[in-house]
Amino acid sequence: MASTWLLLAAVLLAAGGQEDPAGDPARFESATVISGLSMIVERPDERLVAERDTTYTIGLNNSGAEPETVTIRVTVPPWMPEIRPLDGGVLGDGHLDWPVTVAPGEVAMLRVTGVYASPGRDAPTRVAFTACALGTEDGQPIVCATDIAHLEPAEPGGRWWLVAGGTVGLAAAAGAGAFLLLRWRRSRLPATGMGAG
């Protein structure tokens, strides 16, 4: 039970901000440190919008005296149907893994890009994206971090090409219809002779 509370505390206290964690190792000072490891999860955009690419950066800092070999694991949210691991990540059955070794005083930086589906009746409007460093021997979480955000619906302009294509198609159909109607009317007019007098 104590380990569960410790893991929960690590998840709640280790959420990141908006800047590049590699540029400022002091950012890890507010994170929970376990076995010399601390972790943050960040995304550059303040707003989280559905149907738009979102990139998360995972930072794992080793403030200990020994190298640490771990597996960074992200559980893929079911409402993120499109996800692409970067930096050597491997997509498994419902999760992404990165095997890493972090030297003392170093930070491992990993990225993943994905697209959230628009919130619907069964989709959440607040989403949590969690990464954990798992021990190589027992596969248990050592330290975790979470980014929690409100997921906004897709913006109408986000699929502008659908709107533009539909507008052009309607305009073309209306023009063709007007042309055919005009031709039909002209063919129905009685022929008038110009001469005989």
Buried (B, 14 or more C-beta within 10 A) or exposed (E): EEEEEBBEEBBEBBBBEEEEBEEEBEBBEEBBBBBBBBBBBBBEEEEBBBBBEBBBBBBBBBBBEEEBEBBBBBEBBEBBEEBBBBBEBEBEEEBBBBEBEBEEEBBBBBBBBBBBBBBEEEBBEEBBBBBBBBBEEEEEBBBBBBBBBEBBBBEEEBEEEEEEEEEEEEEEEEEEEEEEEEEEEEEEEEEEEEEEE
